[in-house]
Amino acid sequence: MKHLIIIGVGGFARECYWHAQDSIGYGKEWDIKGFLDGDVKLAPKEYEKLDNMLLGNIFTYEVQPEDVFICAIGDGDAREKVATQMMKQGAVFINLIHCTAIVQGCVIMGHGNIIGPQVIVGDHAVMGDFVVLNTRAGLGHDSVVGSYSSFMSGASLSGYAVAGRHTYWATNAVALPHSKIGDRVSVGVGSVVFRRVRTGKKVFGNPAVAYE
């Protein structure tokens, strides 16, 4: 039996703690060992909300042979920094897939991904590493999303849409079929990407247009 450690102690990490108990492999392949603090200290009251043991932080924790990890930090840059630090220390990251998610055939997936409740990942979709798909998010068939991207509740890529690394999709943001989205793009709440968004842009609206 492996022992899952959740990196992060904020709200998203606490959500992942409950999601994990309804995820593929829980109780059969792994159990939950506890939380590990990241590189940012939160207010004391946040630690009181944890429903499992705080095991220390990423700098002092000694990785054990039976440990496996997820990085439940919402910000993509912070997620990359922390995950990279832990992998240098020998951490192995698994894909956390909720039992209500639908991951269709021939999906190509990296490691460290978090796939929440009622998510749909369509046929021949491609995911990088450490992608977060929150509740009811989705990737259409043949879509591609780069590493360290984050999809909030209800956000989705339609079929054949391509999104780069470190993209952020706010609640109910959508990319239409065959859209091309560059790296480090941020798409606002309820926005609709019709065609192309250049690297580094922040867009909002329907159709989504740059606002910075």
Residue pairs with C-beta under 8 A, 6 or more apart in sequence:
1 29
1 30
1 31
1 66
2 29
2 30
2 31
2 66
2 67
2 68
2 94
3 30
3 31
3 32
3 33
3 64
3 66
3 67
3 68
4 20
4 30
4 31
4 32
4 33
4 68
4 69
4 70
4 94
5 33
5 34
5 35
5 36
5 55
5 61
5 67
5 68
5 69
5 70
6 13
6 16
6 17
6 20
6 32
6 34
6 35
6 36
6 52
6 69
6 70
6 72
7 13
7 35
7 36
7 38
7 58
7 69
7 70
7 71
7 72
7 73
7 82
7 83
7 86
8 16
8 35
8 36
8 38
8 71
8 72
8 73
8 82
9 35
9 37
9 38
9 42
9 46
9 47
9 50
9 54
10 42
10 46
10 72
10 73
10 74
12 72
12 73
12 74
12 132
13 35
13 72
13 73
14 49
14 50
14 51
15 72
15 116
16 70
16 72
16 96
16 114
17 32
17 35
17 50
17 51
17 52
18 51
19 96
19 98
19 114
19 116
19 117
20 26
20 32
20 70
20 96
21 32
22 98
22 99
22 100
22 117
23 96
23 97
23 98
23 99
24 97
24 98
24 99
25 94
26 32
30 68
30 94
32 52
33 52
33 53
33 55
33 67
34 52
34 53
34 54
34 55
35 50
35 52
35 53
35 54
35 55
36 54
36 55
36 56
36 57
36 58
36 61
36 69
37 54
37 56
37 57
37 58
38 57
38 58
38 73
38 78
38 82
39 57
39 58
39 59
39 78
39 81
39 82
39 85
40 78
47 54
55 61
58 82
58 85
58 86
58 89
59 85
61 89
63 86
63 89
63 90
63 91
67 91
67 92
68 92
68 93
68 94
69 86
69 91
69 92
69 93
69 94
69 112
70 93
70 94
70 96
70 112
70 114
71 79
71 82
71 83
71 86
71 93
71 112
71 130
72 114
73 79
73 82
74 132
74 150
75 150
76 130
76 148
76 149
76 150
76 166
76 168
77 148
77 166
79 130
79 132
79 148
80 130
80 147
80 148
80 166
83 91
83 93
83 112
83 130
86 93
87 93
93 111
93 112
93 129
93 130
94 111
94 112
95 109
95 111
95 112
95 113
95 114
95 115
96 113
96 114
96 115
97 103
97 113
97 115
98 115
98 116
98 117
98 118
98 119
100 117
100 118
101 115
101 116
101 117
101 118
101 119
101 120
101 121
101 133
102 119
102 120
102 121
103 109
103 115
103 121
104 120
104 121
104 122
104 123
104 125
104 141
105 123
106 123
106 124
107 121
107 122
107 123
107 124
107 125
107 126
107 127
108 124
108 125
108 126
108 127
109 121
109 126
109 127
110 127
110 128
110 129
110 130
110 131
110 147
111 129
111 130
112 129
112 130
113 127
113 129
113 130
113 131
113 132
113 133
114 131
114 132
114 133
115 121
115 133
116 132
116 133
116 134
116 135
116 136
116 137
117 135
117 136
118 135
118 136
119 133
119 134
119 135
119 136
119 137
119 138
120 138
120 139
121 127
121 133
121 138
121 139
122 138
122 139
122 140
122 141
122 142
122 143
122 159
123 141
123 142
124 141
124 142
125 139
125 140
125 141
125 142
125 143
125 144
125 145
126 143
126 144
126 145
127 139
127 145
128 145
128 146
128 147
128 148
128 149
128 165
129 147
129 148
130 147
130 148
131 145
131 146
131 147
131 148
131 149
131 150
131 151
132 149
132 150
132 151
133 139
133 151
134 150
134 151
134 152
134 153
134 155
135 153
135 154
136 153
136 154
137 151
137 152
137 153
137 154
137 155
137 156
137 169
138 155
138 156
138 157
139 145
139 156
139 157
140 156
140 157
140 158
140 159
140 160
140 161
140 177
141 159
141 160
142 159
142 160
143 157
143 158
143 159
143 160
143 161
143 162
143 163
144 161
144 162
144 163
145 151
145 157
145 162
145 163
145 167
146 163
146 164
146 165
146 166
146 167
146 183
147 165
147 166
148 165
148 166
149 163
149 164
149 165
149 166
149 167
149 168
149 169
150 167
150 168
150 169
151 169
152 169
152 170
152 171
152 173
153 171
153 172
154 171
154 172
155 169
155 170
155 171
155 172
155 173
155 174
155 187
156 169
156 173
156 174
156 175
157 163
157 174
157 175
157 179
158 174
158 175
158 176
158 177
158 179
159 177
159 178
160 177
160 178
161 175
161 176
161 177
161 178
161 179
161 180
161 181
161 193
162 179
162 180
162 181
163 169
163 175
163 181
163 185
164 181
164 182
164 183
164 184
164 185
164 199
165 183
165 184
166 183
166 184
167 181
167 183
167 184
167 185
167 186
167 187
168 185
168 186
168 187
169 187
170 186
170 187
170 188
170 189
170 190
170 191
171 189
171 190
172 189
172 190
173 187
173 188
173 189
173 190
173 191
173 192
173 193
173 208
174 191
174 192
174 193
175 181
175 187
175 192
175 193
176 192
176 193
176 194
176 195
178 195
179 193
179 194
179 195
179 196
179 197
180 195
180 196
180 197
181 187
181 193
181 196
181 197
182 197
182 198
182 199
182 200
182 201
183 199
183 200
184 199
184 200
185 197
185 198
185 199
185 200
185 201
185 202
185 203
186 201
186 202
186 203
187 193
187 197
187 203
187 204
187 208
188 202
188 203
188 204
188 205
188 208
188 211
189 204
190 206
191 203
191 204
191 205
191 206
191 208
192 205
192 206
192 207
192 208
193 203
193 207
193 208
194 207
194 208
197 203
197 208
197 210
201 210
201 212
202 210
202 211
202 212
203 209
203 210
203 211
204 211
